Amino acid sequence: MTASREAILSASRKAIARRGVRGLRVNSIAADAGVSSGLLYYYFTDRAGLLRATFYYISERIDTRRSEYDAPGDSPRARLEHRIFEYRDDEELVEGTAALNELRASAIYDPELRAPLAETTADFIAQLRGEITEAQSGGEIEDHVDPQRAALAIGTFMEGLDGRWLSGQITSAAARELLSHVIAQLLGPRPSGGSGQTGQPVTSVAPVSDRNLITRYCLLSARSGVTAGSRG
Amino acid sequence: MTASREAILSASRKAIARRGVRGLRVNSIAADAGVSSGLLYYYFTDRAGLLRATFYYISERIDTRRSEYDAPGDSPRARLEHRIFEYRDDEELVEGTAALNELRASAIYDPELRAPLAETTADFIAQLRGEITEAQSGGEIEDHVDPQRAALAIGTFMEGLDGRWLSGQITSAAARELLSHVIAQLLGPRPSGGSGQTGQPVTSVAPVSDRNLITRYCLLSARSGVTAGSRG
């Protein structure tokens, strides 16, 4: 990807996360990215093309960002669990999660967004399903668990959790705790002596703090003009 | 509630479900409801007041609508399961679910919507928690299940499922099947000889058809000008 193309997609992600899809102005994105509107239209044809490309860009970036949380020696199940704990102090993850959440909500009203939504969602579910199957082969998840159904249930739950987390209804620590509980119910408990397991309990993956909540607040209240300090 | 007040709230729900919160024009709502803008402002003060009242109105109406699905002789657990299976051919439920989903997504950007969002969500979780506790007293859910955590997990999952269902990524039948699976994992299986149980399997609560998907499609594509017929 060229630097200017990436700058445009990054500016689009930030604008969607802060102001929503329906507040998106193509000319402002070009200005934010430091390129001409002509170049933006050359790359993406029109507003719909830019939104579609932003969908794929965010999904790929979140995948990459998540895999950076893999710990050395992670067993397949530990890797799966580390990757999906996206509720943490990582500005790019927060921004990407906010933008994806907004794109998902907009797809209900905008038929042009439905194909990229369906594709990126199916990709994520397929990835989860693969990770579940791998953990199953290693004996870390019992055979009676249906990988496709479990992946769909976890992915759907995470989408609901994203909305609660982004609107400040649940703290990062509580979101991680709830996700950990739901995973244990859907995949069964992690075997205590499983092969290659890291032993670190999932709920302590990231330090428990309210920084994440404040980060989201700063990110999302940019439009309302309220400062993080005034919140305490 | 006066008839004119209810007409305004009903028109607001329909407009949000069809065109989204950010496309909402107060004067159009008054016209749709057959009242003057003056009366609307008299009742709700401003746009934010109308949105807040719409939030509460929809939540109450969905609760009422859900309870109409109670079957005679339902045990507490059967009642709980019948009520939350909102993914069915019921125009008001579809419209209410669509409007709530849109209000939830908008609350991320609009601080004024966060208090009604938090209150209506907490009410729904408290109701679910109460129903779980009641089923526990009757021996239909095992004692080790934490009612508050289970209610929060089910509510969060349903919000994710709403988004998928409304954007046509999952059929009504598949949504019911997935919810049924998740409930069984979170609450444990229904006891086969439980007291007062209806014996009707949850997945057959409503006839399996694509009518619901088409209803949602018609409802939500009103803005895009596509007809349901063109979709097959």
Interface residues (C-beta under 8 A of the other chain):
Chain A: R19 G20 R22 G23 A98 N101 E102 R104 A105 A107 I108 Y109 D110 P111 R114 L117 A118 T121 R149 L152 A153 G155 T156 F157 M158 E159 G160 L161 D162 G163 R164 L166 S167 G168 Q169 L178 H181 V182 Q185 L186 L220 S221 R223 S224 V226
Chain B: R19 G20 R22 G23 A98 N101 E102 R104 A105 A107 I108 Y109 D110 P111 R114 L117 A118 T121 R149 L152 A153 G155 T156 F157 M158 E159 G160 L161 D162 G163 R164 L166 S167 G168 Q169 L178 H181 V182 Q185 L186 L220 S221 R223 S224 V226
